[in-house]
Amino acid sequence: MKRRTKLASIALFGVMSTATLAADLSRYRDFQLGTDLPAVARQAGVDPKEAKVVHSRPALIQELSWRPQPLGASSKTEPAREVLFTFCDGALFRIAIDYDRYQTEGMTTDDLVEAISVSYGIAVKPPAPPQAGPRVFGQEEAVARWQDSEYSFELLRSSNGPTFKLVGIVKKLDAQAQAAIVEAARLDDKEAPQREANRLAREDETERAKLDKARLVNRARFRP
């Protein structure tokens, strides 16, 4: 029995194989990684103006949220609760799919890995990260990975529920985006004092303008 369980585990989390290399890891459903924001928004039926600017420099990082719904009167359920598309200078480099906890309730990690492997080939089990302390509620752990030289999909399991998330990236674009995000944070910290000073100056100017307007009105009608 133990041998059978071990063999099943190897089948789900095997080494990279021909099947894995042949799998198309460049897309999630009909969404192609690397596509521009307007095309993704049009495909999802979302207004591209709803995209949120996360950082504007040194690269433009934007996020667009989509909540997929079953089509028409279909009896099929939709396991994806929310899909978050992230763009770097207009190109889709990351897709994060949060699964509905009620649509995955009772499913094991192996169940999800088996289902996802139909699209992406045999999964590799990532090495366990070093445990720095007690497990935090809601903390996410990578439990399976599908990848090739250009793309990667990773299944994350949260201690909250548990719930699952599937994250796909373009490796090259993701590296560029992460470097830009780190630099944006550095610039934000550096410019924070000046931004605060500008904010206070604007508030002072607004208050002075308000008082000047009130002075003109009250001076004209004041009677001692």
VENVEN-V697985 format. One record per pair of residues at least 4 apart in sequence whose C-alpha atoms are under 6 Angstrom apart, sorted by sequence separation. I is the first residue (numbers start at 1). J is the second residue. D is the distance in whole Angstrom. If there is no record, write none. Layout:
# VENVEN-V697985
I:J:D
I:J:D
This chain:
# VENVEN-V697985
9:13:6
10:14:5
27:31:5
41:45:6
56:60:4
87:91:5
101:105:6
107:111:6
110:114:6
113:117:6
117:121:5
147:151:6
158:162:5
170:174:6
174:178:6
180:184:6
187:191:6
188:192:6
211:215:6
214:218:6
215:219:6
218:222:6
27:32:4
41:46:5
55:60:6
87:92:4
117:122:6
147:152:4
158:163:5
27:33:6
55:61:5
86:92:6
87:93:6
146:152:6
157:163:6
26:33:6
41:48:5
54:61:5
146:153:5
157:164:5
54:62:5
70:78:6
86:94:5
145:153:6
156:164:6
53:62:5
145:154:4
156:165:5
38:48:6
52:62:5
85:95:5
144:154:6
155:165:6
52:63:5
84:95:6
144:155:5
155:166:5
51:63:5
84:96:5
143:155:6
154:166:6
51:64:5
83:96:6
142:155:6
143:156:6
154:167:5
83:97:5
142:156:4
153:167:5
67:82:5
141:156:5
153:168:4
66:82:6
82:98:5
140:156:6
141:157:5
152:168:6
66:83:5
81:98:6
140:157:5
152:169:5
65:83:6
80:98:6
81:99:5
140:158:4
151:169:6
65:84:5
80:99:4
81:100:5
125:144:5
139:158:5
151:170:5
64:84:6
79:99:6
80:100:6
124:144:6
138:158:5
139:159:6
151:171:6
64:85:5
79:100:6
123:144:6
124:145:5
138:159:5
150:171:6
63:85:6
123:145:5
137:159:6
138:160:5
63:86:5
123:146:5
62:86:6
79:103:5
62:87:5
61:87:6
61:88:5
60:88:6
60:89:5
59:89:6
37:90:6
36:90:5
36:91:5
35:91:6
34:91:5
35:92:5
34:92:5
33:92:5
34:93:6
33:93:6
101:163:6
99:164:6
99:165:6
98:165:5
97:165:5
97:166:5
96:166:6
96:167:4
95:167:6
95:168:5
94:168:6
94:169:4
93:169:5
93:170:5
93:173:6
93:174:6
88:177:6
23:120:5
23:121:6
20:121:4
19:121:5
20:122:5
13:123:5
14:124:6
13:124:5
13:125:6
59:180:6
58:180:6
25:151:6
